[in-house]
Amino acid sequence: MSNTQNMAKIMSLLVLEALFCFAFIPLCHSSDSLIESTCQQTSYYDLCIYTLQSDPRSSTMGLHGLARVAGNGLNETAADNLDLVSELLGSTNNPKLNNALKVCIGSYNTIIKVDVPGAIEAAQRNNPNLAIDYTRDAEKQVETCEKSFGENEIESPISAINTVAHQLIVILQSIVTIIL
């Protein structure tokens, strides 16, 4: 074999190696870019990034996994909100506040026990339309909770946490919509 033929083979191998490397570099970095590109399609980018990156496994997940992480984040927030509402209920003697807080307890129980698990399962089973239905119900539950204060003619002491729950629901809806 001549030097020219050896050089041609070496160059061919180098080109193939370079193509191979460039083809698989996105796989190494796709998780972070998937999280970023997914969150860019939501209304709450910073909260989305924070929520998805809170699970160290999210860097190796696809969209279905990210939907599960977003759902788990929503479920944790809803559980925290339920705990706070329960504490408020136990510390007040105001009947109007009691009525509103009891509505919120029912709403957050539905979110935790029905809506979030249903949305996660539907997304995992590749049924994004059903997942959207569950997230819409979760959204209605948060709205019902918040409206119960106005219906009892009192100011909501939990508007801020209801807002965060609503934002997490919107993030989950957005991720499920991307799966569509």
N, C-alpha and C positions, 0 to 999 in steps of 0.2 A: 504494500500500500504506500502511496506517495504521501508526502507531507501535506499536499493540498487536500487529498481525500481525508486524512486524519483531522485536519483543521475543519473541514466541512462537517464531519461527524461531531466534532466537539462543539462547533457552533450550533448545529441542529439540537444537540442535547441541551445546551445552554438556553436556547430559545424555548424548547419544550419545558425545561425546568422553570423558566421565568413565567411562561404561560400558566403552568400548574400553580405556581405560587400566587400569581395575581388572581387566578380563578378561585382560590380557597382563602385568600385574605379576608374577603367579606364574611366568610363563615365565622372567622375568629372575632370579628367586630360587629357582626350583624345584630347580636342581642342588644347592645347598647344603642345601635342605630335604630333597631326595631322599637325599642322603648321610646326613644326620642321621636321617631316618625309617628308612632302611635299617639303619643301625648300631644304632638302638634295638631292632631285631628280632634282634640277635645277642647272644650271651653275653659278648662282649668289646668293648663300645662304644668305649672309648678306643683300643684297637689297631685297630679297624675304621676309626674316623675318621682316625687317623694313616696307615693304609695307603691308604685311598681318596684322601685329600688329598695324598698323596705324588706323585701324578700330576696335574700342573696341568690336564690335559685332562678330568679327572673332573668338573669343574664343569659341563661341557656334555654329559655322558653320561646315558643312560638305564640301566636295570637291567642290560641285557646288557653294556654298556660297563663298569659298575661290577664285574660279575662278572669281566671280563677284567682289570681293574686289581687286584682281589683275588687272582686267579690269578697274575698277574705278581709281586705282592708275595710270595706263597707260594713261587713258583719262585726268586726272588732269595734268600729266606731258606733254602730247601732247598739252593741252590748254596753259600751261605756255610757252612751246616752241613756239607755234604759236604767243603768245603775244610778245615774245622776237624778233622773226623774223619780225613781223609787225613793231616793234619799230626800228629795224635795217633798214628796208626798208624805213621808213620815215625819217631816219637820214643820208642817203647816196645819193650822186650824181653819184656814179660810176655805169655806165650802166651794166657792167658785173656782179657786185654784185647784182644790182637790178634784173637782169634776174634770177640769181640763187635763190635769196630770194623769187621771185614770184613762182618759182617751189616748193620751200619748203612750201610756204603758201598753195598751192594746195595739196601738199602731207599731210600736217598736218590736213587740213580740211577734207580730205578723211578719215584719221585715226579717227578723232573725230566724224564725222557724219555717217560714214559707217562701218568701220572696227571694232572698239571697241564695238559699240552697237550690231553689228551683231554677234561678237564672244561671247559676254555676253549672248545674247538671245539664240543663238544656244546651248551654254553650259547649260543654264537653261532648255532648252527643250530637253535635253539629246541627242543632236546631235553634239558630239564632232568632228566628221569629218568636218562638216561645220564650226565649231568654229576654227579649225586648218586652214581651207582655209582663213578665215577672218584674222587670225593672220599672215599668210604668206603674204597676201596682205599688211598688215600694215608694215611688215618687208621690203617689196619691196618699199613702200612709203618712208620709212626712207632712204633706199639705194639710191633711186632716188633723194631725197633732197641732200644727201651728194655728190653724183656724179655730181650734177649740178654745183658745184663749180669748180671741175676739168674740166668739159666741157667748162666752161667760163674762164679757165686758171687763176683761183685765188684760194687762200687758204681759206678753210672753216673757218669762224669765229664761227661756231656752232657745230663743231665736238663733243665736250664734251656732249652737250645736246642731240645730235643725238645718241651718244653712250648709254646714260642712257635710252632713249626711246627704243632703240634696246634691251637692257638688260631686260627691263620690258616686251617687247613683247615675248622674249624667256621664261621668267618666266610664263607668261600666257599660252604660248604654252605647256610648261612642265606640268602645272597643268591640262590643257585640255587633254593632252596625258595620264596622270594618270587616268583620268575619263574613257578613252577608255578601 
